[in-house]
Structures are given as C-alpha cells and as structure tokens.
Amino acid sequence: MTEAKDFYAPSDQDPDTRADVPTLSPARMERFVERLVEAYPELAPDGYEPETDAEINSKHAAVWHEAISVIDATETHIRDMIERLPVLGSDAEILAALGRVLDSIFELRAVAFMDAFKFLRDHEIVGAIDNATVAKQAAQFLREDMQRIENAIRTGLTRGLNGAEIAAKVVGTASTNGIDGVTEITRRAIALWGVNFIKG
C-alpha cells in the first residue's frame, strides 16, 4: 500500500519555490478567507468583518470607471486630429486625409481598449470570464466604436461642417462633458456591460 503523503511534514524546499504550492493574488486570497470564515466562523480573526456585497460592488464599479477613463483619455487627441482635418480641397485629397486620421484614431483607440480591458483583468474584475471572451467583447466594442466615429466624420464632411464642428459630433462638447458625441455611446455600452457583470 502506498504511504499517504503527509501534507503537514516540513519540506526541505523553500515554500515559495515549491511547484505544488499555488500562488494566490491578494484579491483571491481575500475571497478564500471569506469563504473559509463563512464555513468555519470560529476561525475568524478578532475584529474580522467581511466586505458586504455593496462594498464589493462599489469597488468593482470604481475599477470599471477607471477602465473607461483610460479610453476617455484618448478623446483630447481625437479632437485635435479631427479639428486639423482639411475640409477644403479635392475629393481625393480630403479622402486621403480622412484615411490617415481614421488610421491614427484606430491605433489610439485600440491601444486604449487593450489597456482598459487589461486593467480589468489585472484587478480580477473579469476573472470569471475567460480571456477569449473578454478579448472578443473588447474587439466588438472597438469595431462598433470606430464605425460610429467614421460615420460621424463622413457625415460632417458631407454636410460641410468645419473641423471643430465635426470633432464635437465625435467626442461631444465641453459644455455637456462629451455626452453629445458618438463616443458617449461606447462609454454607455461598456458601462452597461460592467453593470450587468457586477449584478451577475
């Protein structure tokens, strides 16, 4: 009969380097302690008070807000690029300039979206969702965001608006804190996904 492994026997290896010792992030360790105390209340340290659902949700909401802020930070640059977009010249010149601006906006937004969703993963907010699903959702948000931005710019050019007016259609006006621009739709979509995730 094979001798049972004594899990309590001292190891001659450094505990931090043993392959069979799992590493837990602080957030996961905290959840582990909460489940342990829930199952064995007598083990709770003096003064231990687990976070309420409201407190946990508040933390999650703060992280989602920070992630959205990462994307929002690109809007000043987007406004500058659109305001410098030439609205006079031949169709070919305007289309060429539009293509360059859209490429620059895409690069800017793509990096921001990746950073934002990486921020969510790092804070284990979307840890319950596999990485492929998170990446797919981020890509969908980016694709729809870029489509709205491009449509707003093209519509503005067609209507003869100047660069500042077109930029306002995209990122909104300062007086409304940007809620009248098409990028607000992206903010609301990501925020709604966050609310549904927290509720779930």
N, C-alpha and C positions, 0 to 999 in steps of 0.2 A: 504494500500500500504506500502510495506516495505521501511523504510527510507534508502536512499542511504548512503553508508559508506563514511565518509569524510576522504579521504586519507591524507589530509593536517592537520587534527586535531592533536594536540600534544598527544603523547602516554605516559601513566604513566609507561611504561616499558622501560628498557634500550634498545635502538635501536639495540645494538649488540646481545641481547639475544632474541629478538622477533622472533617467528618462521616464520613470514611472510616476514622477511627481508632476501633476498637472499644474499649469500656471493659470491663475485667475486674475483678471483685471480687478481693480478696486470696486468697480460697479457690480461685477458678477459676484465678487466676494460678499458685498453688502447684501445682495439678493439671497445668496446662500445662507448667510447668517439669519436673515429674516425668516426664511423657510425653516431653518433649524430651530429658532426660538419659538416659532409658531407650533412646531411639532413637540418641542420639549420646553415648555415655559420655565421650568425650574432651572434651565441652563442660562437664562437671560442675565447678563451682567447688571449690576446695580445701576439704576438710572437709565437703562436701555429703553428707548421708545422708538419703535419702527416708524418709518415715514408713512403718513396717511396717503391714500390714493390721490387726494387733492394736491399734496406736496409733490408727489411723484409726477403728476400731470403738469404741475406748474414748472418743474424742472424741464420736462420734455418740451413744453411749449416754448420755454426760453431758448432751448437748443435749436428748435425749428426756426424761431425768429432770427437767430444768429445765422443759420444756414441761408435763409432768404436774404439776409443783409449782405452776404457775400456776393450774391447775384445782383442785388441792387447797386452795389458799388461800381458796377460797370456802366451805369446809365449816364454818368457825367461824361465819360469818354465817348459814349454813343452819341450823346447830344452834340459834342464838339465835332465829331466826324460828319454827322448829317448837316450841321449848320455850314460846314465848309463844302458841302456837295454843290457843284456847279449846276445851276438851273437854266443857264443860257448856253447856247452853242448848238452844234448839230446833234441830231438824234444819236448818232454813233458815239460822239464824244460824251454825251450825258449817260448813255448806257454803259460805256466803258468805265466811267467814273462811278456809276452805281454799282457795277460789279465789284470794283475794288473796295468800296465802302462795305458792301454786304459781306465780302470775304473777311474783312477786318472785324466786323461786328460778330461774325460767326466764331472766329478764333477767340475773341474776347469772351463771348458768352459760353463757349464750350469749356474753356478753362474754368470759368466761374461755376458752371454747373458741376463739373467734376470735383472741384474743391468743396462745394456746398454739400454734395452727397457723401464725399469722403469724410467731411466733418460730422455728418450724421452717423456714419459707420463708426468713426473713432469714438464717438460718445455713446455707442451701442444703442442708439435710438431705433435704428432699423436692423438691429442684430437678429431679430426674429425672422427677417426676410432674407432669403438667400441673395448673394451678391449679383447673380444673373438677373434676378427680378428687379433689384434696385437699379442696376445699370440700364435695363430695358426701360424702366419708368423715367429715369433721368434723360435718356435719349429721346423718349417720346415728348417730354416737356420741352426739350431743346428744339426738336424739329417743329413743334407747333408754335413755339415762341418765335423762331426765325421766320416762319411763314407769315405770321401776323406782322412782324417788323417789315418784311419785304413788301407785303401788300400795302401797308400804310405809307411807305416811302413812294412806291409806284403811284398810288392814288394821289398823293400830294403833288408829285411831279406832273401828273396828267391834269390836275386842276390848276396848275400854275402857281402853287404856293412857293414861298421862299424857304430857304434852309431852316430858319428858326421856326417857321410855322409847321414844317414837316417834322422837325425834331419834337415839337410839342405833341404832335399826333402819336409819336412813337413812345416817348418816355414821360409825356404829360407836362403840365405846367407847374412852376414852383408854388403858385398860389393854391393849388389843390394837392400839393405834396405828391404829384405824379399819378393820382388816381384816374385822371382823364386820358392817360396814354394806354396804348395797347399792351405795354409790358405789365400793366396792372393785372391783366387777365392771367398772365403767367404767375404773378405773385399769389393771386387768389387760388389758382389751381393747385399750387404747391402747398399753400396753407390748408386748403381743404383736404388734401391727401394727408397732411400732418394731423389734422383734427380727427379724421377717420381712423388713422393709425393709433393715435392716443386712446380714442374711445374703444378701439378693438382690443 
